[in-house]
Amino acid sequence: MYYEGGGQNQTTILFGDPNTGDPITQPIQEPNLTFPEHNGTAPSPVTFTWEDCDDSNATSIWLGLEKQDANEVIDINFPADINSSEPVTLNKGMWEAELCFDKWYDFNNADGIPVEIGKYSESNYTFKVISLPSDDFNDNGRAAMWEIYNSGDPENCWLAESNQRLEVRSTTGANSEDTGYVSYKWKVDAVSNFSFKVNFYYNPATSGEGDGRVFIHLGPSLTDVYSIHVDFSAGRDVYSPYFYCEVVDPCLGPTDIHRIDRTEDDGTLYVSYNATNDELYLSYTGYGSPNAWQAIPGLLQAQWGGAPVYVNIGGGSEAVKLDSGDAYLDNFVIESGVIKVDAALVYRFWSPTKERHFYTISERERDKLRDKYPHVWTYEGIVYYDFSVDTEPGLKPVYRFWSPVLVAHFYTISESERDKLINIYPHVWTYEGTAMCAYPKDQQPENAEEVYRFWSPVLETHFYTISEEERDKLRDKYPHVWTYEGIVWYAYE
């Protein structure tokens, strides 16, 4: 029995069916939550699903949600014939779920006091709410979740993240060139269902004597991005606008190609996967088998061994000039799936000629500086590690700026600092996107370490370190050169 409004009234009730006086029948079917799985992960908003309630003793279903280590509680009631919820927005972190099949009565007792009585069967689950990778390209800077890949000639075919979209640009000198963003330090699990999409536009007036396109690729290898993959494209050649699908894998023999005429200049490329059937679906109308333009069976698990897949979005050109606005992608979203995230090592360089440090998680940037500019940049090694995507609870983007005035980079996890530099000092600082993802103060895990920031009015540059020894050395021995600015974020050593 529950008191309403915290009242202290006392009453006596019959613990039975208030209509007949008969004993309340006990629901006996054990509720089985099918999504999220126990100890699994789910992106927000979460659509909860469970096995049908076939227990004739149950008249309703109750779902209770409580966030661990936080005062967040959600109660939802359903009719007994419902087996899923509407999407529920939840904050990232660990949650407890209690699913009950109820025989419940809510009524006013004879003395007018409102009471609730009943019996139920229950099951309890723990799950983690995460965010899935997405990019709306609105910041006009490459996010840390992407690495740039080119098939060979970036001078004639390249990407430009501008106008709040990802534009593909090329010259007529492009010779079957592709350029793209490839998932960096994250992959999509190929033994679980997944779905993702990206919007596109392709100008029908860019036919000429060649072929241009925008695409989604996915494949099992980062080193063979363009030699082993599934290609889903929207483009135009000398004949007509088209949708195009190609499975490229030397082990499968001749390339499997499909094409259909495209009637709209813009649209959405949908990719989804049924792990139970090992079937990949490509569509321009929606997810799943019912919407599939092409269904590709037996590839991700049977042929590629269930290896997690990389995602590559971009475009290409064969002798077609693509200017700003001719071909672009927008609003990339992974809507379901399990993401495999690798730690991103933070590499540090020192330039004795510029008297500056540089930090990057990009292996390509690291190798470029080591191989092409050893006379300018001295590699100092791995200083700590962060992440390329903010899937885990607490993670936030660290933003990177370049100043041609100061000839220095600046990094901040603060959105207010980011906005201040973009809005007030665009003549000094150029926004370059997100450099990595880290934990802001008061949101860090227990084993994360502080990253400290210094400013030098003498050198006109910032310095970042996770090392307490370096921190103390600069504060104690070089206070005339370095001003300590405190903890800026948390990472792992």
C-alpha positions as CSV (number, residue, x, y, z in Angstrom):
1,M,0.0,0.0,0.0
2,Y,1.3,3.5,-0.9
3,Y,0.3,6.8,0.8
4,E,-0.4,9.5,-1.7
5,G,1.2,12.9,-1.2
6,G,3.2,11.8,1.8
7,G,0.1,11.6,3.9
8,Q,0.1,9.7,7.2
9,N,-3.5,8.4,7.2
10,Q,-4.0,4.9,8.4
11,T,-6.5,2.5,6.8
12,T,-7.3,-1.2,6.7
13,I,-7.7,-2.9,3.3
14,L,-8.4,-6.4,2.1
15,F,-5.3,-7.6,0.1
16,G,-7.4,-9.0,-2.7
17,D,-9.4,-8.2,-5.8
18,P,-11.3,-5.0,-4.7
19,N,-14.1,-5.9,-7.0
20,T,-14.7,-9.5,-5.9
21,G,-12.7,-10.1,-2.7
22,D,-10.9,-13.0,-4.3
23,P,-7.2,-13.4,-3.8
24,I,-5.0,-11.6,-6.3
25,T,-3.6,-14.0,-8.8
26,Q,0.2,-14.0,-9.1
27,P,1.8,-13.3,-12.5
28,I,4.3,-16.2,-13.1
29,Q,5.9,-15.4,-16.4
30,E,9.4,-14.0,-16.0
31,P,9.8,-10.8,-18.0
32,N,12.6,-10.9,-20.5
33,L,14.1,-7.6,-21.7
34,T,15.5,-8.1,-25.2
35,F,17.0,-4.6,-25.6
36,P,19.2,-3.4,-24.1
37,E,20.9,-6.6,-23.1
38,H,22.0,-7.2,-19.6
39,N,25.5,-5.6,-19.2
40,G,25.1,-4.3,-22.7
41,T,25.2,-0.8,-24.2
42,A,22.6,1.3,-25.9
43,P,22.6,4.8,-27.6
44,S,20.2,7.4,-26.4
45,P,17.3,7.7,-27.0
46,V,16.7,4.1,-26.0
47,T,13.8,2.0,-27.4
48,F,13.2,-0.8,-24.9
49,T,11.9,-4.1,-26.2
50,W,10.9,-7.3,-24.4
51,E,9.3,-10.6,-25.1
52,D,5.5,-10.7,-25.3
53,C,3.6,-11.1,-22.1
54,D,1.5,-14.2,-22.4
55,D,0.7,-14.5,-18.7
56,S,-3.1,-14.2,-18.3
57,N,-2.6,-13.1,-14.7
58,A,-0.8,-9.9,-15.8
59,T,-2.9,-6.9,-16.7
60,S,-0.1,-4.3,-17.2
61,I,3.6,-3.9,-17.6
62,W,5.8,-1.6,-15.7
63,L,9.4,-0.4,-16.6
64,G,11.4,1.3,-14.0
65,L,14.7,3.0,-14.8
66,E,17.3,4.4,-12.4
67,K,20.7,5.9,-13.1
68,Q,23.5,4.7,-10.9
69,D,25.2,7.4,-8.8
70,A,22.5,10.0,-9.7
71,N,19.1,11.0,-8.7
72,E,17.4,10.1,-12.0
73,V,14.4,7.8,-11.9
74,I,11.9,7.1,-14.7
75,D,8.7,5.0,-14.4
76,I,6.7,4.0,-17.4
77,N,3.5,1.9,-17.6
78,F,2.2,-0.1,-20.5
79,P,-0.8,-2.3,-21.4
80,A,-0.1,-6.0,-21.2
81,D,-0.1,-6.5,-25.0
82,I,2.7,-4.0,-25.6
83,N,6.3,-5.3,-26.2
84,S,8.3,-2.1,-26.7
85,S,8.6,1.5,-25.5
86,E,8.7,4.8,-27.3
87,P,12.3,6.2,-27.5
88,V,13.4,7.2,-24.0
89,T,16.0,10.0,-23.7
90,L,18.6,9.0,-21.1
91,N,21.9,10.6,-20.0
92,K,25.1,8.7,-20.7
93,G,26.2,6.4,-17.9
94,M,25.2,3.2,-16.1
95,W,21.5,2.5,-15.6
96,E,19.4,-0.1,-13.8
97,A,16.2,-1.4,-15.4
98,E,13.4,-3.3,-13.7
99,L,10.7,-4.9,-15.9
100,C,7.6,-6.1,-14.2
101,F,4.5,-8.0,-15.4
102,D,1.8,-6.7,-13.1
103,K,-1.6,-7.6,-11.6
104,W,-2.3,-4.2,-10.1
105,Y,-5.2,-2.3,-8.6
106,D,-5.4,1.4,-8.0
107,F,-8.6,2.5,-6.2
108,N,-10.0,4.5,-3.2
109,N,-10.6,2.5,-0.1
110,A,-14.0,2.6,1.6
111,D,-12.8,5.5,3.8
112,G,-11.8,7.5,0.8
113,I,-8.0,6.9,1.1
114,P,-6.4,6.2,-2.3
115,V,-4.3,2.9,-2.3
116,E,-2.5,0.7,-4.8
117,I,-2.2,-3.1,-4.3
118,G,-1.0,-5.9,-6.5
119,K,1.4,-8.7,-7.4
120,Y,4.0,-8.9,-10.1
121,S,6.9,-10.9,-11.5
122,E,10.1,-9.0,-12.2
123,S,13.5,-9.1,-13.8
124,N,16.4,-6.7,-13.3
125,Y,19.0,-5.5,-15.8
126,T,22.1,-3.3,-15.9
127,F,23.1,-1.4,-19.1
128,K,25.3,1.5,-20.2
129,V,24.0,4.4,-22.2
130,I,26.5,5.6,-24.7
131,S,26.5,8.0,-27.7
132,L,27.2,6.6,-31.2
133,P,29.5,8.4,-33.7
134,S,27.8,11.1,-35.7
135,D,28.9,14.3,-37.5
136,D,26.7,17.1,-38.8
137,F,29.8,18.9,-40.2
138,N,28.4,22.2,-38.9
139,D,31.7,23.2,-37.3
140,N,33.5,23.2,-40.7
141,G,36.4,21.4,-39.2
142,R,37.4,17.7,-39.3
143,A,36.4,15.8,-36.2
144,A,38.9,13.5,-34.4
145,M,36.7,10.6,-35.3
146,W,37.8,10.8,-39.0
147,E,41.1,10.4,-40.8
148,I,41.5,11.6,-44.4
149,Y,42.2,9.0,-47.0
150,N,43.0,9.6,-50.7
151,S,43.3,7.0,-53.4
152,G,46.3,8.8,-55.0
153,D,45.9,12.4,-56.2
154,P,44.7,14.9,-53.6
155,E,45.7,17.8,-55.9
156,N,42.9,16.9,-58.3
157,C,40.3,15.3,-55.9
158,W,39.9,16.4,-52.3
159,L,37.5,17.0,-49.5
160,A,36.5,20.4,-48.1
161,E,34.5,20.6,-44.9
162,S,32.8,24.0,-45.4
163,N,29.4,25.6,-45.6
164,Q,28.4,23.2,-42.8
165,R,28.7,20.1,-45.0
166,L,31.4,17.8,-46.4
167,E,32.1,18.9,-50.0
168,V,33.8,16.8,-52.6
169,R,35.8,18.9,-55.0
170,S,37.8,18.0,-58.1
171,T,39.4,19.1,-61.3
172,T,39.1,17.7,-64.8
173,G,42.5,16.2,-64.2
174,A,41.1,13.7,-61.7
175,N,41.8,10.2,-63.1
176,S,39.3,7.9,-61.2
177,E,40.3,9.4,-57.9
178,D,38.5,8.9,-54.6
179,T,38.8,10.9,-51.4
180,G,37.1,10.3,-48.1
181,Y,36.9,10.5,-44.3
182,V,37.6,7.1,-42.7
183,S,36.6,6.1,-39.2
184,Y,39.6,6.6,-37.0
185,K,40.1,4.4,-33.9
186,W,36.6,3.2,-34.0
187,K,34.8,0.4,-36.0
188,V,31.3,-1.1,-36.3
189,D,30.9,-4.5,-34.8
190,A,29.9,-7.0,-37.6
191,V,28.4,-9.6,-35.3
192,S,25.7,-7.3,-34.1
193,N,22.9,-5.5,-36.0
194,F,23.7,-1.9,-37.1
195,S,22.3,1.0,-39.1
196,F,23.8,4.3,-40.3
197,K,23.0,6.9,-42.9
198,V,24.3,10.0,-44.6
199,N,22.5,12.7,-46.6
200,F,23.8,13.6,-50.1
201,Y,23.5,16.1,-52.9
202,Y,24.8,15.7,-56.4
203,N,24.4,18.4,-59.1
204,P,22.9,16.9,-62.2
205,A,24.7,19.5,-64.4
206,T,28.2,18.1,-63.7
207,S,28.2,15.3,-66.3
208,G,30.6,16.4,-68.9
209,E,32.6,13.6,-70.4
210,G,33.3,11.9,-67.1
211,D,31.9,10.4,-63.9
212,G,31.5,12.0,-60.4
213,R,30.0,10.6,-57.2
214,V,29.6,10.7,-53.5
215,F,29.6,7.5,-51.4
216,I,29.6,5.4,-48.3
217,H,32.2,2.5,-48.2
218,L,32.6,-0.1,-45.5
219,G,35.3,-2.7,-45.2
220,P,37.3,-4.8,-42.8
221,S,40.7,-3.3,-43.3
222,L,42.1,0.2,-42.8
223,T,45.1,-0.6,-45.0
224,D,42.9,-1.8,-47.8
225,V,40.2,0.9,-47.7
226,Y,39.8,1.0,-51.5
227,S,40.7,-2.6,-52.4
228,I,38.3,-4.5,-50.0
229,H,35.0,-2.8,-49.4
230,V,31.3,-2.4,-50.3
231,D,30.7,0.8,-52.3
232,F,27.3,2.5,-52.2
233,S,27.3,5.7,-54.4
234,A,25.1,8.4,-55.8
235,G,26.5,10.2,-58.8
236,R,26.3,11.0,-62.5
237,D,28.2,9.9,-65.6
238,V,27.8,10.8,-69.3
239,Y,24.6,8.8,-69.5
240,S,22.4,9.7,-66.4
241,P,22.3,10.2,-62.6
242,Y,22.6,6.9,-60.8
243,F,22.8,4.8,-57.6
244,Y,25.6,2.4,-57.7
245,C,26.6,-0.7,-55.6
246,E,29.8,-2.6,-55.9
247,V,31.3,-5.4,-53.7
248,V,35.1,-5.3,-54.1
249,D,37.1,-8.3,-52.7
250,P,39.8,-10.1,-54.7
251,C,38.9,-13.3,-52.9
252,L,35.4,-13.2,-54.3
253,G,36.4,-13.1,-57.9
254,P,34.8,-10.7,-60.4
255,T,33.4,-7.5,-58.9
256,D,29.6,-7.6,-58.2
257,I,28.1,-4.4,-59.6
258,H,24.6,-3.0,-59.6
259,R,23.2,0.2,-60.9
260,I,19.9,2.0,-61.1
261,D,18.9,5.4,-62.5
262,R,18.5,8.1,-59.9
263,T,15.6,10.7,-60.2
264,E,16.3,13.1,-57.3
265,D,19.3,15.4,-56.9
266,D,19.5,14.8,-53.2
267,G,18.5,12.1,-50.7
268,T,19.9,9.7,-48.1
269,L,22.2,6.7,-48.3
270,Y,21.1,4.0,-45.8
271,V,23.2,1.1,-44.7
272,S,21.9,-1.6,-42.3
273,Y,22.8,-5.1,-41.3
274,N,21.0,-8.2,-39.9
275,A,23.7,-10.1,-38.0
276,T,21.5,-13.2,-37.5
277,N,21.1,-13.6,-41.3
278,D,24.5,-12.1,-42.1
279,E,22.8,-9.8,-44.6
280,L,23.8,-6.3,-45.5
281,Y,21.2,-3.9,-46.9
282,L,21.8,-0.8,-49.0
283,S,18.9,1.5,-49.7
284,Y,17.9,5.1,-50.7
285,T,14.5,4.8,-48.9
286,G,15.1,3.3,-45.4
287,Y,16.7,0.6,-43.3
288,G,16.2,-3.1,-43.3
289,S,15.1,-5.8,-45.8
290,P,11.8,-4.3,-46.7
291,N,13.5,-1.1,-47.9
292,A,16.6,-2.7,-49.5
293,W,17.6,-1.8,-53.0
294,Q,20.4,-4.3,-52.7
295,A,20.7,-7.2,-50.1
296,I,24.2,-8.7,-49.8
297,P,24.2,-12.0,-48.0
298,G,27.2,-13.9,-46.5
299,L,29.8,-11.1,-46.7
300,L,30.5,-9.6,-43.3
301,Q,30.7,-12.8,-41.3
302,A,31.0,-15.7,-43.8
303,Q,33.6,-13.9,-46.0
304,W,35.2,-11.3,-43.8
305,G,35.1,-13.4,-40.6
306,G,33.0,-11.1,-38.5
307,A,35.8,-8.5,-38.3
308,P,34.6,-5.0,-37.3
309,V,34.1,-2.8,-40.3
310,Y,35.5,0.7,-41.0
311,V,33.3,3.4,-42.4
312,N,34.4,5.6,-45.2
313,I,32.4,8.6,-46.5
314,G,33.4,10.8,-49.4
315,G,33.4,11.0,-53.1
316,G,35.3,10.7,-56.3
317,S,35.8,12.0,-59.8
318,E,36.9,10.8,-63.3
319,A,37.6,13.9,-65.4
320,V,34.7,15.9,-63.8
321,K,35.1,19.3,-62.3
322,L,33.3,19.6,-59.0
323,D,33.1,23.0,-57.4
324,S,31.7,24.0,-54.0
325,G,28.1,23.0,-53.8
326,D,28.2,20.5,-56.7
327,A,28.6,17.3,-54.6
328,Y,28.5,16.9,-50.8
329,L,27.5,14.8,-47.8
330,D,25.8,15.9,-44.6
331,N,24.5,14.6,-41.3
332,F,26.2,11.3,-40.9
333,V,24.6,9.3,-38.1
334,I,25.1,5.8,-36.7
335,E,21.6,5.1,-35.3
336,S,22.2,1.6,-33.9
337,G,25.0,-0.9,-33.4
338,V,27.9,-1.8,-31.2
339,I,31.0,0.4,-31.7
340,K,34.5,-0.9,-31.1
341,V,36.7,1.9,-29.8
342,D,40.5,1.8,-29.6
343,A,42.5,4.1,-27.4
344,A,44.0,7.0,-29.3
345,L,47.7,7.7,-28.4
346,V,48.6,11.4,-28.1
347,Y,51.9,12.1,-29.8
348,R,54.1,15.1,-28.9
349,F,56.5,17.0,-31.0
350,W,58.9,19.9,-30.2
351,S,60.2,22.4,-32.7
352,P,63.5,23.9,-31.7
353,T,63.2,26.4,-34.6
354,K,59.7,27.5,-33.7
355,E,59.9,26.9,-30.0
356,R,56.5,25.2,-30.0
357,H,55.0,21.9,-29.0
358,F,52.5,20.1,-31.2
359,Y,50.1,17.3,-30.1
360,T,48.1,14.9,-32.3
361,I,46.4,11.5,-32.1
362,S,46.7,11.2,-35.9
363,E,49.2,8.6,-37.0
364,R,49.3,10.2,-40.4
365,E,50.2,13.6,-39.0
366,R,52.8,11.9,-36.7
367,D,54.4,10.1,-39.7
368,K,54.3,13.2,-41.9
369,L,56.2,15.3,-39.3
370,R,58.7,12.5,-38.6
371,D,59.4,11.6,-42.2
372,K,59.2,14.9,-44.1
373,Y,60.0,17.5,-41.4
374,P,62.6,16.1,-39.1
375,H,64.7,19.3,-39.4
376,V,61.7,21.2,-38.0
377,W,60.0,18.8,-35.6
378,T,61.6,16.5,-33.0
379,Y,59.4,13.6,-32.0
380,E,59.1,13.3,-28.2
381,G,57.0,10.2,-28.1
382,I,53.6,9.2,-26.5
383,V,52.6,11.5,-23.7
384,Y,49.2,10.0,-22.8
385,Y,46.1,8.6,-24.4
386,D,42.6,9.7,-25.1
387,F,39.9,8.8,-27.6
388,S,38.8,9.8,-31.1
389,V,35.0,9.6,-30.3
390,D,33.0,10.6,-27.3
391,T,31.0,7.3,-27.0
392,E,31.8,6.7,-23.3
393,P,30.1,8.6,-20.5
394,G,31.8,11.9,-19.6
395,L,33.9,12.2,-22.8
396,K,33.9,15.6,-24.5
397,P,35.7,16.9,-27.6
398,V,39.0,18.8,-27.3
399,Y,39.0,21.5,-30.0
400,R,42.1,22.5,-31.9
401,F,43.1,25.9,-33.3
402,W,45.9,27.2,-35.4
403,S,47.2,30.7,-35.3
404,P,49.2,32.0,-38.3
405,V,49.9,35.1,-36.2
406,L,51.5,33.3,-33.2
407,V,52.6,30.3,-35.4
408,A,51.1,28.0,-32.7
409,H,48.4,25.6,-32.0
410,F,45.9,25.8,-29.1
411,Y,43.8,23.1,-27.6
412,T,40.7,23.5,-25.3
413,I,37.9,21.3,-24.0
414,S,36.0,24.4,-23.1
415,E,33.1,25.3,-25.4
416,S,33.1,28.9,-24.1
417,E,36.9,29.2,-25.0
418,R,36.2,27.7,-28.4
419,D,33.3,30.1,-29.1
420,K,35.3,33.1,-27.9
421,L,38.2,32.3,-30.3
422,I,35.8,31.6,-33.3
423,N,33.6,34.7,-32.7
424,I,36.0,37.3,-31.3
425,Y,39.4,36.4,-32.6
426,P,39.0,34.9,-36.1
427,H,41.8,37.1,-37.3
428,V,44.2,35.4,-34.9
429,W,42.8,31.8,-34.5
430,T,41.7,29.4,-37.2
431,Y,39.4,26.6,-36.0
432,E,40.7,23.2,-37.2
433,G,38.1,20.9,-35.6
434,T,38.3,18.4,-32.8
435,A,41.8,17.0,-31.9
436,M,40.7,14.2,-29.5
437,C,38.1,13.4,-26.9
438,A,38.9,13.7,-23.1
439,Y,37.2,14.0,-19.8
440,P,36.4,17.5,-18.4
441,K,36.8,18.1,-14.7
442,D,34.3,16.4,-12.4
443,Q,33.3,13.9,-15.1
444,Q,36.5,11.9,-15.2
445,P,36.7,8.1,-14.3
446,E,38.5,7.2,-11.1
447,N,41.7,6.2,-12.8
448,A,42.1,9.1,-15.2
449,E,44.9,11.6,-14.6
450,E,45.0,15.4,-14.8
451,V,46.4,17.2,-17.9
452,Y,47.9,20.5,-17.0
453,R,48.2,23.7,-19.1
454,F,50.8,26.4,-19.1
455,W,51.0,29.7,-21.0
456,S,54.3,31.4,-21.9
457,P,54.1,35.2,-22.5
458,V,57.7,35.0,-23.4
459,L,57.3,32.3,-26.1
460,E,53.6,33.1,-26.8
461,T,52.5,29.5,-26.8
462,H,50.8,26.9,-24.6
463,F,52.2,23.7,-23.2
464,Y,50.2,20.7,-22.0
465,T,51.4,17.8,-19.9
466,I,50.1,14.9,-17.8
467,S,53.4,14.6,-16.0
468,E,53.5,16.0,-12.4
469,E,57.3,16.1,-12.7
470,E,57.1,18.4,-15.8
471,R,54.4,20.5,-14.1
472,D,56.5,21.0,-10.9
473,K,59.6,21.7,-12.9
474,L,58.0,24.5,-14.9
475,R,56.3,26.0,-11.8
476,D,59.4,25.8,-9.6
477,K,62.2,26.6,-11.9
478,Y,60.7,28.6,-14.8
479,P,58.0,30.8,-13.4
480,H,59.5,33.7,-15.3
481,V,58.8,31.8,-18.6
482,W,55.7,29.7,-17.9
483,T,52.4,30.6,-16.2
484,Y,50.5,27.7,-14.7
485,E,46.8,27.7,-15.9
486,G,45.6,24.6,-14.1
487,I,43.9,21.4,-15.0
488,V,42.3,21.5,-18.4
489,W,41.0,17.9,-18.8
490,Y,41.7,14.3,-17.8
491,A,43.3,11.5,-19.7
492,Y,45.0,8.1,-19.2
493,E,48.8,7.8,-18.7
